[in-house]
Amino acid sequence: MAKVVVRGGGLPKPAGPYSPAIMAGDYVFCAGQVGRNPATGEMGTTIEEQTRQVLLNLQSILKAAGASLDNAVKTTVFMADMNEFSRMNAEYTKFFPRDPPARSTVGVTMAPGIKVEIELVACVGKK
């Protein structure tokens, strides 16, 4: 099975030696995204702002792969402060109003200023 790196203008630039996403077969594997605006480089200060930007970044990546958040089958949410879970979840729900993907959420130590990171797997094959 061949893998294809997802590329395109306006996508978040990786902070290290990895691709924003890889297509393999019917699946798109998106690297974890943080709440940095790819156009300005700015990071929101609240969990809501960062969650929104993370999901907008993932939308852009999926669009470049010919998919959308509707194709998401699994997300993993990494949070610096699990006490902010309900606030993150309220913003997350706006992007997945029905039939949300399977999800795991874990508390982790993050780089300073980063409150949330989300990785995503999408299926673009036939149901």
N, CA, C and O atoms as CSV, one atom per row, in Angstrom:
chain,resi,resn,atom,element,x,y,z
A,1,MET,N,N,0.838,-1.158,0.000
A,1,MET,CA,C,0.000,0.000,0.000
A,1,MET,C,C,0.894,1.236,0.000
A,1,MET,O,O,1.807,1.364,0.817
A,2,ALA,N,N,0.617,2.125,-0.917
A,2,ALA,CA,C,1.399,3.362,-1.016
A,2,ALA,C,C,0.861,4.387,-0.034
A,2,ALA,O,O,-0.335,4.421,0.256
A,3,LYS,N,N,1.752,5.218,0.470
A,3,LYS,CA,C,1.318,6.317,1.317
A,3,LYS,C,C,1.541,7.618,0.561
A,3,LYS,O,O,2.466,7.736,-0.242
A,4,VAL,N,N,0.686,8.581,0.828
A,4,VAL,CA,C,0.749,9.868,0.157
A,4,VAL,C,C,0.757,10.958,1.225
A,4,VAL,O,O,-0.108,10.976,2.101
A,5,VAL,N,N,1.713,11.850,1.157
A,5,VAL,CA,C,1.776,12.976,2.085
A,5,VAL,C,C,0.764,14.020,1.636
A,5,VAL,O,O,0.725,14.387,0.462
A,6,VAL,N,N,-0.048,14.494,2.561
A,6,VAL,CA,C,-1.026,15.540,2.263
A,6,VAL,C,C,-0.294,16.867,2.268
A,6,VAL,O,O,0.372,17.217,3.242
A,7,ARG,N,N,-0.420,17.607,1.173
A,7,ARG,CA,C,0.255,18.899,1.034
A,7,ARG,C,C,-0.749,19.934,0.529
A,7,ARG,O,O,-1.787,19.590,-0.035
A,8,GLY,N,N,-0.424,21.183,0.740
A,8,GLY,CA,C,-1.273,22.244,0.224
A,8,GLY,C,C,-0.964,23.553,0.915
A,8,GLY,O,O,-0.420,23.575,2.019
A,9,GLY,N,N,-1.313,24.636,0.259
A,9,GLY,CA,C,-1.096,25.955,0.825
A,9,GLY,C,C,-1.996,26.185,2.019
A,9,GLY,O,O,-3.122,25.689,2.057
A,10,GLY,N,N,-1.515,26.925,2.981
A,10,GLY,CA,C,-2.321,27.273,4.136
A,10,GLY,C,C,-2.378,26.209,5.221
A,10,GLY,O,O,-3.000,26.423,6.261
A,11,LEU,N,N,-1.737,25.064,4.995
A,11,LEU,CA,C,-1.753,24.034,6.026
A,11,LEU,C,C,-0.783,24.408,7.142
A,11,LEU,O,O,0.223,25.076,6.902
A,12,PRO,N,N,-1.090,23.976,8.354
A,12,PRO,CA,C,-0.154,24.235,9.449
A,12,PRO,C,C,1.204,23.613,9.141
A,12,PRO,O,O,1.284,22.471,8.688
A,13,LYS,N,N,2.263,24.364,9.388
A,13,LYS,CA,C,3.608,23.851,9.145
A,13,LYS,C,C,4.041,23.008,10.340
A,13,LYS,O,O,3.940,23.452,11.483
A,14,PRO,N,N,4.517,21.807,10.081
A,14,PRO,CA,C,4.975,20.964,11.192
A,14,PRO,C,C,6.120,21.622,11.956
A,14,PRO,O,O,6.954,22.321,11.381
A,15,ALA,N,N,6.140,21.381,13.262
A,15,ALA,CA,C,7.190,21.934,14.111
A,15,ALA,C,C,8.400,21.012,14.171
A,15,ALA,O,O,9.364,21.298,14.881
A,16,GLY,N,N,8.360,19.924,13.443
A,16,GLY,CA,C,9.449,18.957,13.463
A,16,GLY,C,C,9.443,18.112,12.205
A,16,GLY,O,O,8.758,18.440,11.236
A,17,PRO,N,N,10.200,17.028,12.213
A,17,PRO,CA,C,10.302,16.180,11.026
A,17,PRO,C,C,9.132,15.203,10.897
A,17,PRO,O,O,9.292,13.995,11.071
A,18,TYR,N,N,7.957,15.748,10.591
A,18,TYR,CA,C,6.775,14.919,10.363
A,18,TYR,C,C,5.863,15.617,9.365
A,18,TYR,O,O,6.003,16.813,9.113
A,19,SER,N,N,4.937,14.867,8.804
A,19,SER,CA,C,3.969,15.394,7.839
A,19,SER,C,C,2.687,15.776,8.570
A,19,SER,O,O,2.348,15.152,9.576
A,20,PRO,N,N,1.961,16.796,8.082
A,20,PRO,CA,C,0.690,17.141,8.722
A,20,PRO,C,C,-0.304,15.986,8.639
A,20,PRO,O,O,-1.122,15.794,9.539
A,21,ALA,N,N,-0.225,15.217,7.546
A,21,ALA,CA,C,-1.103,14.061,7.386
A,21,ALA,C,C,-0.534,13.132,6.319
A,21,ALA,O,O,0.194,13.545,5.416
A,22,ILE,N,N,-0.896,11.869,6.463
A,22,ILE,CA,C,-0.517,10.837,5.499
A,22,ILE,C,C,-1.791,10.102,5.093
A,22,ILE,O,O,-2.588,9.707,5.943
A,23,MET,N,N,-1.971,9.923,3.799
A,23,MET,CA,C,-3.057,9.080,3.309
A,23,MET,C,C,-2.478,7.697,3.059
A,23,MET,O,O,-1.447,7.552,2.400
A,24,ALA,N,N,-3.147,6.686,3.588
A,24,ALA,CA,C,-2.743,5.300,3.379
A,24,ALA,C,C,-4.022,4.500,3.151
A,24,ALA,O,O,-4.843,4.351,4.056
A,25,GLY,N,N,-4.176,3.997,1.952
A,25,GLY,CA,C,-5.416,3.301,1.627
A,25,GLY,C,C,-6.592,4.252,1.740
A,25,GLY,O,O,-6.574,5.347,1.179
A,26,ASP,N,N,-7.614,3.826,2.468
A,26,ASP,CA,C,-8.825,4.636,2.640
A,26,ASP,C,C,-8.752,5.579,3.839
A,26,ASP,O,O,-9.750,6.206,4.194
A,27,TYR,N,N,-7.585,5.683,4.461
A,27,TYR,CA,C,-7.475,6.443,5.701
A,27,TYR,C,C,-6.545,7.643,5.576
A,27,TYR,O,O,-5.561,7.625,4.837
A,28,VAL,N,N,-6.894,8.687,6.327
A,28,VAL,CA,C,-6.052,9.867,6.467
A,28,VAL,C,C,-5.668,9.933,7.942
A,28,VAL,O,O,-6.531,10.001,8.817
A,29,PHE,N,N,-4.364,9.913,8.206
A,29,PHE,CA,C,-3.839,9.992,9.560
A,29,PHE,C,C,-3.269,11.391,9.759
A,29,PHE,O,O,-2.235,11.740,9.187
A,30,CYS,N,N,-3.957,12.192,10.579
A,30,CYS,CA,C,-3.524,13.577,10.814
A,30,CYS,C,C,-2.649,13.646,12.064
A,30,CYS,O,O,-3.009,13.125,13.120
A,31,ALA,N,N,-1.509,14.291,11.927
A,31,ALA,CA,C,-0.637,14.521,13.080
A,31,ALA,C,C,-1.358,15.409,14.085
A,31,ALA,O,O,-2.262,16.164,13.728
A,32,GLY,N,N,-0.953,15.310,15.328
A,32,GLY,CA,C,-1.536,16.162,16.355
A,32,GLY,C,C,-1.360,17.628,15.997
A,32,GLY,O,O,-0.294,18.057,15.555
A,33,GLN,N,N,-2.430,18.383,16.200
A,33,GLN,CA,C,-2.421,19.812,15.918
A,33,GLN,C,C,-2.620,20.574,17.218
A,33,GLN,O,O,-3.349,20.137,18.108
A,34,VAL,N,N,-1.960,21.720,17.310
A,34,VAL,CA,C,-2.159,22.620,18.441
A,34,VAL,C,C,-2.890,23.863,17.944
A,34,VAL,O,O,-3.118,24.019,16.744
A,35,GLY,N,N,-3.253,24.737,18.863
A,35,GLY,CA,C,-4.080,25.894,18.528
A,35,GLY,C,C,-3.347,27.075,17.957
A,35,GLY,O,O,-3.655,28.216,18.301
A,36,ARG,N,N,-2.378,26.832,17.088
A,36,ARG,CA,C,-1.628,27.920,16.447
A,36,ARG,C,C,-2.261,28.233,15.091
A,36,ARG,O,O,-2.471,27.341,14.270
A,37,ASN,N,N,-2.557,29.502,14.874
A,37,ASN,CA,C,-3.107,29.949,13.597
A,37,ASN,C,C,-1.993,29.871,12.553
A,37,ASN,O,O,-0.961,30.522,12.718
A,38,PRO,N,N,-2.176,29.084,11.473
A,38,PRO,CA,C,-1.094,28.938,10.503
A,38,PRO,C,C,-0.776,30.224,9.736
A,38,PRO,O,O,0.336,30.378,9.233
A,39,ALA,N,N,-1.729,31.139,9.640
A,39,ALA,CA,C,-1.500,32.386,8.906
A,39,ALA,C,C,-0.729,33.404,9.735
A,39,ALA,O,O,0.109,34.132,9.204
A,40,THR,N,N,-1.009,33.459,11.038
A,40,THR,CA,C,-0.398,34.492,11.881
A,40,THR,C,C,0.662,33.949,12.834
A,40,THR,O,O,1.503,34.699,13.329
A,41,GLY,N,N,0.616,32.645,13.088
A,41,GLY,CA,C,1.534,32.044,14.055
A,41,GLY,C,C,1.110,32.257,15.493
A,41,GLY,O,O,1.801,31.827,16.417
A,42,GLU,N,N,-0.033,32.924,15.691
A,42,GLU,CA,C,-0.497,33.221,17.041
A,42,GLU,C,C,-1.243,32.041,17.646
A,42,GLU,O,O,-1.864,31.243,16.943
A,43,MET,N,N,-1.164,31.953,18.968
A,43,MET,CA,C,-1.826,30.908,19.729
A,43,MET,C,C,-2.867,31.565,20.627
A,43,MET,O,O,-2.583,32.557,21.299
A,44,GLY,N,N,-4.069,31.006,20.632
A,44,GLY,CA,C,-5.095,31.515,21.531
A,44,GLY,C,C,-4.677,31.333,22.980
A,44,GLY,O,O,-3.786,30.542,23.287
A,45,THR,N,N,-5.330,32.076,23.866
A,45,THR,CA,C,-4.962,31.994,25.275
A,45,THR,C,C,-5.925,31.138,26.093
A,45,THR,O,O,-5.573,30.681,27.180
A,46,THR,N,N,-7.144,30.915,25.578
A,46,THR,CA,C,-8.118,30.102,26.319
A,46,THR,C,C,-8.229,28.720,25.706
A,46,THR,O,O,-7.848,28.502,24.556
A,47,ILE,N,N,-8.752,27.795,26.483
A,47,ILE,CA,C,-8.959,26.437,25.971
A,47,ILE,C,C,-9.955,26.446,24.810
A,47,ILE,O,O,-9.812,25.667,23.868
A,48,GLU,N,N,-10.957,27.317,24.869
A,48,GLU,CA,C,-11.934,27.396,23.785
A,48,GLU,C,C,-11.281,27.884,22.492
A,48,GLU,O,O,-11.495,27.302,21.428
A,49,GLU,N,N,-10.483,28.955,22.584
A,49,GLU,CA,C,-9.798,29.485,21.394
A,49,GLU,C,C,-8.866,28.437,20.792
A,49,GLU,O,O,-8.838,28.244,19.577
A,50,GLN,N,N,-8.112,27.770,21.645
A,50,GLN,CA,C,-7.165,26.778,21.130
A,50,GLN,C,C,-7.883,25.573,20.529
A,50,GLN,O,O,-7.478,25.080,19.476
A,51,THR,N,N,-8.940,25.091,21.180
A,51,THR,CA,C,-9.686,23.949,20.637
A,51,THR,C,C,-10.276,24.296,19.274
A,51,THR,O,O,-10.209,23.498,18.338
A,52,ARG,N,N,-10.848,25.481,19.171
A,52,ARG,CA,C,-11.426,25.926,17.896
A,52,ARG,C,C,-10.359,25.952,16.802
A,52,ARG,O,O,-10.584,25.448,15.701
A,53,GLN,N,N,-9.198,26.536,17.103
A,53,GLN,CA,C,-8.136,26.632,16.098
A,53,GLN,C,C,-7.599,25.256,15.729
A,53,GLN,O,O,-7.323,25.000,14.557
A,54,VAL,N,N,-7.447,24.371,16.701
A,54,VAL,CA,C,-6.998,23.004,16.412
A,54,VAL,C,C,-7.937,22.358,15.404
A,54,VAL,O,O,-7.485,21.770,14.421
A,55,LEU,N,N,-9.236,22.462,15.640
A,55,LEU,CA,C,-10.197,21.810,14.754
A,55,LEU,C,C,-10.275,22.494,13.391
A,55,LEU,O,O,-10.523,21.831,12.383
A,56,LEU,N,N,-10.066,23.813,13.346
A,56,LEU,CA,C,-9.977,24.502,12.049
A,56,LEU,C,C,-8.738,24.018,11.287
A,56,LEU,O,O,-8.793,23.826,10.072
A,57,ASN,N,N,-7.621,23.820,12.000
A,57,ASN,CA,C,-6.412,23.293,11.361
A,57,ASN,C,C,-6.668,21.899,10.798
A,57,ASN,O,O,-6.268,21.593,9.675
A,58,LEU,N,N,-7.335,21.058,11.583
A,58,LEU,CA,C,-7.647,19.703,11.105
A,58,LEU,C,C,-8.592,19.743,9.909
A,58,LEU,O,O,-8.451,18.943,8.984
A,59,GLN,N,N,-9.551,20.661,9.916
A,59,GLN,CA,C,-10.436,20.826,8.758
A,59,GLN,C,C,-9.634,21.145,7.500
A,59,GLN,O,O,-9.892,20.581,6.437
A,60,SER,N,N,-8.665,22.045,7.620
A,60,SER,CA,C,-7.835,22.426,6.469
A,60,SER,C,C,-7.035,21.244,5.944
A,60,SER,O,O,-6.923,21.044,4.735
A,61,ILE,N,N,-6.485,20.474,6.852
A,61,ILE,CA,C,-5.709,19.301,6.449
A,61,ILE,C,C,-6.605,18.293,5.732
A,61,ILE,O,O,-6.245,17.766,4.680
A,62,LEU,N,N,-7.765,18.034,6.312
A,62,LEU,CA,C,-8.685,17.073,5.688
A,62,LEU,C,C,-9.175,17.567,4.331
A,62,LEU,O,O,-9.321,16.777,3.398
A,63,LYS,N,N,-9.428,18.860,4.216
A,63,LYS,CA,C,-9.854,19.419,2.923
A,63,LYS,C,C,-8.781,19.183,1.872
A,63,LYS,O,O,-9.100,18.821,0.740
A,64,ALA,N,N,-7.522,19.381,2.222
A,64,ALA,CA,C,-6.423,19.141,1.280
A,64,ALA,C,C,-6.350,17.668,0.878
A,64,ALA,O,O,-5.840,17.334,-0.192
A,65,ALA,N,N,-6.862,16.792,1.743
A,65,ALA,CA,C,-6.876,15.355,1.453
A,65,ALA,C,C,-8.167,14.930,0.761
A,65,ALA,O,O,-8.363,13.745,0.488
A,66,GLY,N,N,-9.048,15.889,0.475
A,66,GLY,CA,C,-10.317,15.557,-0.177
A,66,GLY,C,C,-11.344,14.996,0.792
A,66,GLY,O,O,-12.222,14.230,0.395
A,67,ALA,N,N,-11.239,15.372,2.056
A,67,ALA,CA,C,-12.139,14.858,3.088
A,67,ALA,C,C,-12.646,16.014,3.941
A,67,ALA,O,O,-12.370,17.180,3.659
A,68,SER,N,N,-13.392,15.673,4.987
A,68,SER,CA,C,-13.890,16.679,5.927
A,68,SER,C,C,-13.983,16.050,7.313
A,68,SER,O,O,-13.700,14.865,7.487
A,69,LEU,N,N,-14.377,16.845,8.283
A,69,LEU,CA,C,-14.540,16.317,9.631
A,69,LEU,C,C,-15.614,15.232,9.685
A,69,LEU,O,O,-15.606,14.404,10.595
A,70,ASP,N,N,-16.537,15.225,8.720
A,70,ASP,CA,C,-17.546,14.163,8.655
A,70,ASP,C,C,-16.908,12.796,8.441
A,70,ASP,O,O,-17.516,11.773,8.757
A,71,ASN,N,N,-15.692,12.769,7.910
A,71,ASN,CA,C,-14.984,11.507,7.670
A,71,ASN,C,C,-14.198,11.028,8.895
A,71,ASN,O,O,-13.639,9.931,8.879
A,72,ALA,N,N,-14.153,11.834,9.945
A,72,ALA,CA,C,-13.369,11.479,11.142
A,72,ALA,C,C,-13.950,10.238,11.809
A,72,ALA,O,O,-15.155,10.147,12.040
A,73,VAL,N,N,-13.071,9.284,12.114
A,73,VAL,CA,C,-13.506,8.069,12.804
A,73,VAL,C,C,-12.901,7.962,14.203
A,73,VAL,O,O,-13.432,7.235,15.043
A,74,LYS,N,N,-11.800,8.672,14.470
A,74,LYS,CA,C,-11.140,8.583,15.776
A,74,LYS,C,C,-10.334,9.842,16.029
A,74,LYS,O,O,-9.599,10.308,15.158
A,75,THR,N,N,-10.475,10.387,17.221
A,75,THR,CA,C,-9.613,11.486,17.650
A,75,THR,C,C,-8.982,11.108,18.989
A,75,THR,O,O,-9.526,10.325,19.767
A,76,THR,N,N,-7.827,11.692,19.219
A,76,THR,CA,C,-7.195,11.623,20.529
A,76,THR,C,C,-6.928,13.058,20.947
A,76,THR,O,O,-6.259,13.811,20.239
A,77,VAL,N,N,-7.460,13.425,22.107
A,77,VAL,CA,C,-7.322,14.778,22.632
A,77,VAL,C,C,-6.332,14.725,23.789
A,77,VAL,O,O,-6.494,13.943,24.726
A,78,PHE,N,N,-5.315,15.561,23.711
A,78,PHE,CA,C,-4.319,15.690,24.769
A,78,PHE,C,C,-4.542,17.046,25.433
A,78,PHE,O,O,-4.592,18.072,24.755
A,79,MET,N,N,-4.675,17.050,26.758
A,79,MET,CA,C,-4.961,18.291,27.474
A,79,MET,C,C,-3.939,18.538,28.578
A,79,MET,O,O,-3.534,17.617,29.288
A,80,ALA,N,N,-3.533,19.790,28.709
A,80,ALA,CA,C,-2.599,20.165,29.764
A,80,ALA,C,C,-3.290,20.220,31.123
A,80,ALA,O,O,-2.660,19.968,32.150
A,81,ASP,N,N,-4.582,20.549,31.135
A,81,ASP,CA,C,-5.322,20.676,32.392
A,81,ASP,C,C,-6.688,20.022,32.234
A,81,ASP,O,O,-7.573,20.578,31.584
A,82,MET,N,N,-6.860,18.853,32.821
A,82,MET,CA,C,-8.123,18.124,32.686
A,82,MET,C,C,-9.283,18.853,33.372
A,82,MET,O,O,-10.442,18.512,33.134
A,83,ASN,N,N,-8.999,19.833,34.205
A,83,ASN,CA,C,-10.060,20.642,34.800
A,83,ASN,C,C,-10.775,21.490,33.753
A,83,ASN,O,O,-11.866,22.001,34.006
A,84,GLU,N,N,-10.161,21.643,32.572
A,84,GLU,CA,C,-10.774,22.425,31.488
A,84,GLU,C,C,-11.536,21.530,30.502
A,84,GLU,O,O,-11.942,21.983,29.432
A,85,PHE,N,N,-11.725,20.265,30.870
A,85,PHE,CA,C,-12.361,19.312,29.963
A,85,PHE,C,C,-13.726,19.782,29.465
A,85,PHE,O,O,-13.985,19.743,28.262
A,86,SER,N,N,-14.598,20.222,30.364
A,86,SER,CA,C,-15.949,20.596,29.933
A,86,SER,C,C,-15.929,21.778,28.972
A,86,SER,O,O,-16.756,21.843,28.062
A,87,ARG,N,N,-15.012,22.702,29.154
A,87,ARG,CA,C,-14.900,23.846,28.244
A,87,ARG,C,C,-14.361,23.416,26.884
A,87,ARG,O,O,-14.841,23.884,25.852
A,88,MET,N,N,-13.362,22.521,26.875
A,88,MET,CA,C,-12.859,21.975,25.611
A,88,MET,C,C,-13.971,21.207,24.909
A,88,MET,O,O,-14.170,21.353,23.703
A,89,ASN,N,N,-14.691,20.392,25.668
A,89,ASN,CA,C,-15.730,19.545,25.106
A,89,ASN,C,C,-16.858,20.369,24.481
A,89,ASN,O,O,-17.406,19.981,23.448
A,90,ALA,N,N,-17.204,21.487,25.090
A,90,ALA,CA,C,-18.257,22.349,24.544
A,90,ALA,C,C,-17.861,22.882,23.171
A,90,ALA,O,O,-18.695,22.947,22.268
A,91,GLU,N,N,-16.618,23.257,23.008
A,91,GLU,CA,C,-16.141,23.758,21.702
A,91,GLU,C,C,-16.024,22.611,20.705
A,91,GLU,O,O,-16.420,22.750,19.548
A,92,TYR,N,N,-15.487,21.487,21.145
A,92,TYR,CA,C,-15.320,20.291,20.302
A,92,TYR,C,C,-16.672,19.861,19.726
A,92,TYR,O,O,-16.770,19.526,18.546
A,93,THR,N,N,-17.701,19.870,20.556
A,93,THR,CA,C,-19.040,19.440,20.142
A,93,THR,C,C,-19.587,20.271,18.991
A,93,THR,O,O,-20.352,19.761,18.172
A,94,LYS,N,N,-19.206,21.541,18.916
A,94,LYS,CA,C,-19.669,22.401,17.808
A,94,LYS,C,C,-19.181,21.878,16.456
A,94,LYS,O,O,-19.844,22.080,15.439
A,95,PHE,N,N,-18.035,21.214,16.439
A,95,PHE,CA,C,-17.466,20.702,15.193
A,95,PHE,C,C,-17.973,19.294,14.863
A,95,PHE,O,O,-17.864,18.845,13.722
A,96,PHE,N,N,-18.522,18.608,15.852
A,96,PHE,CA,C,-19.067,17.259,15.657
A,96,PHE,C,C,-20.464,17.193,16.272
A,96,PHE,O,O,-20.669,16.511,17.276
A,97,PRO,N,N,-21.441,17.912,15.662
A,97,PRO,CA,C,-22.773,18.006,16.266
A,97,PRO,C,C,-23.558,16.692,16.261
A,97,PRO,O,O,-24.454,16.510,17.085
A,98,ARG,N,N,-23.235,15.778,15.348
A,98,ARG,CA,C,-23.919,14.487,15.315
A,98,ARG,C,C,-22.928,13.410,14.882
A,98,ARG,O,O,-21.999,13.676,14.120
A,99,ASP,N,N,-23.134,12.218,15.366
A,99,ASP,CA,C,-22.267,11.076,15.052
A,99,ASP,C,C,-20.785,11.427,15.195
A,99,ASP,O,O,-20.026,11.293,14.235
A,100,PRO,N,N,-20.366,11.875,16.383
A,100,PRO,CA,C,-18.955,12.229,16.556
A,100,PRO,C,C,-18.061,10.992,16.461
A,100,PRO,O,O,-18.519,9.868,16.666
A,101,PRO,N,N,-16.787,11.211,16.149
A,101,PRO,CA,C,-15.863,10.074,16.067
A,101,PRO,C,C,-15.604,9.486,17.455
A,101,PRO,O,O,-15.865,10.125,18.475
A,102,ALA,N,N,-15.092,8.272,17.472
A,102,ALA,CA,C,-14.604,7.704,18.726
A,102,ALA,C,C,-13.509,8.633,19.244
A,102,ALA,O,O,-12.810,9.281,18.465
A,103,ARG,N,N,-13.369,8.690,20.569
A,103,ARG,CA,C,-12.403,9.659,21.113
A,103,ARG,C,C,-11.801,9.147,22.407
A,103,ARG,O,O,-12.466,8.502,23.219
A,104,SER,N,N,-10.532,9.450,22.574
A,104,SER,CA,C,-9.841,9.280,23.844
A,104,SER,C,C,-9.350,10.654,24.252
A,104,SER,O,O,-8.955,11.456,23.406
A,105,THR,N,N,-9.374,10.928,25.553
A,105,THR,CA,C,-8.861,12.199,26.063
A,105,THR,C,C,-7.940,11.890,27.227
A,105,THR,O,O,-8.307,11.167,28.154
A,106,VAL,N,N,-6.734,12.448,27.167
A,106,VAL,CA,C,-5.744,12.188,28.214
A,106,VAL,C,C,-5.092,13.489,28.670
A,106,VAL,O,O,-4.911,14.422,27.888
A,107,GLY,N,N,-4.750,13.526,29.938
A,107,GLY,CA,C,-4.012,14.658,30.490
A,107,GLY,C,C,-2.520,14.410,30.332
A,107,GLY,O,O,-2.022,13.331,30.655
A,108,VAL,N,N,-1.819,15.409,29.837
A,108,VAL,CA,C,-0.377,15.284,29.587
A,108,VAL,C,C,0.328,16.593,29.925
A,108,VAL,O,O,-0.309,17.634,30.084
A,109,THR,N,N,1.642,16.525,30.031
A,109,THR,CA,C,2.450,17.732,30.165
A,109,THR,C,C,2.696,18.279,28.762
A,109,THR,O,O,3.141,17.553,27.873
A,110,MET,N,N,2.405,19.550,28.572
A,110,MET,CA,C,2.551,20.193,27.265
A,110,MET,C,C,3.609,21.289,27.345
A,110,MET,O,O,4.006,21.713,28.431
A,111,ALA,N,N,4.054,21.738,26.175
A,111,ALA,CA,C,4.953,22.891,26.108
A,111,ALA,C,C,4.218,24.112,26.675
A,111,ALA,O,O,2.989,24.170,26.615
A,112,PRO,N,N,4.936,25.064,27.212
A,112,PRO,CA,C,4.296,26.251,27.790
A,112,PRO,C,C,3.341,26.930,26.802
A,112,PRO,O,O,3.671,27.131,25.633
A,113,GLY,N,N,2.158,27.273,27.299
A,113,GLY,CA,C,1.167,27.979,26.489
A,113,GLY,C,C,0.231,27.075,25.713
A,113,GLY,O,O,-0.821,27.529,25.263
A,114,ILE,N,N,0.585,25.799,25.540
A,114,ILE,CA,C,-0.280,24.876,24.795
A,114,ILE,C,C,-1.219,24.199,25.777
A,114,ILE,O,O,-0.792,23.566,26.742
A,115,LYS,N,N,-2.513,24.350,25.506
A,115,LYS,CA,C,-3.537,23.785,26.380
A,115,LYS,C,C,-4.127,22.493,25.831
A,115,LYS,O,O,-4.584,21.645,26.598
A,116,VAL,N,N,-4.122,22.335,24.497
A,116,VAL,CA,C,-4.763,21.179,23.888
A,116,VAL,C,C,-4.078,20.822,22.573
A,116,VAL,O,O,-3.611,21.696,21.843
A,117,GLU,N,N,-4.028,19.541,22.289
A,117,GLU,CA,C,-3.547,19.023,21.003
A,117,GLU,C,C,-4.491,17.891,20.622
A,117,GLU,O,O,-4.881,17.086,21.468
A,118,ILE,N,N,-4.854,17.834,19.344
A,118,ILE,CA,C,-5.752,16.781,18.879
A,118,ILE,C,C,-5.162,16.128,17.641
A,118,ILE,O,O,-4.752,16.809,16.702
A,119,GLU,N,N,-5.124,14.786,17.647
A,119,GLU,CA,C,-4.787,14.037,16.435
A,119,GLU,C,C,-6.064,13.356,15.972
A,119,GLU,O,O,-6.980,13.123,16.760
A,120,LEU,N,N,-6.112,13.039,14.674
A,120,LEU,CA,C,-7.343,12.561,14.073
A,120,LEU,C,C,-7.052,11.535,12.996
A,120,LEU,O,O,-6.058,11.637,12.278
A,121,VAL,N,N,-7.926,10.543,12.888
A,121,VAL,CA,C,-7.919,9.575,11.802
A,121,VAL,C,C,-9.253,9.685,11.089
A,121,VAL,O,O,-10.308,9.692,11.724
A,122,ALA,N,N,-9.204,9.769,9.770
A,122,ALA,CA,C,-10.419,9.849,8.957
A,122,ALA,C,C,-10.447,8.717,7.940
A,122,ALA,O,O,-9.399,8.266,7.477
A,123,CYS,N,N,-11.623,8.267,7.599
A,123,CYS,CA,C,-11.799,7.246,6.586
A,123,CYS,C,C,-12.479,7.870,5.379
A,123,CYS,O,O,-13.581,8.406,5.494
A,124,VAL,N,N,-11.838,7.804,4.234
A,124,VAL,CA,C,-12.395,8.406,3.024
A,124,VAL,C,C,-12.936,7.352,2.066
A,124,VAL,O,O,-13.411,7.679,0.978
A,125,GLY,N,N,-12.863,6.084,2.472
A,125,GLY,CA,C,-13.364,4.996,1.643
A,125,GLY,C,C,-14.877,4.903,1.707
A,125,GLY,O,O,-15.525,5.645,2.444
A,126,LYS,N,N,-15.431,3.988,0.931
A,126,LYS,CA,C,-16.872,3.771,0.915
A,126,LYS,C,C,-17.295,3.107,2.211
A,126,LYS,O,O,-16.558,2.305,2.784
A,127,LYS,N,N,-18.491,3.452,2.663
A,127,LYS,CA,C,-19.035,2.852,3.893
A,127,LYS,C,C,-19.583,1.476,3.629
A,127,LYS,O,O,-20.079,0.823,4.547
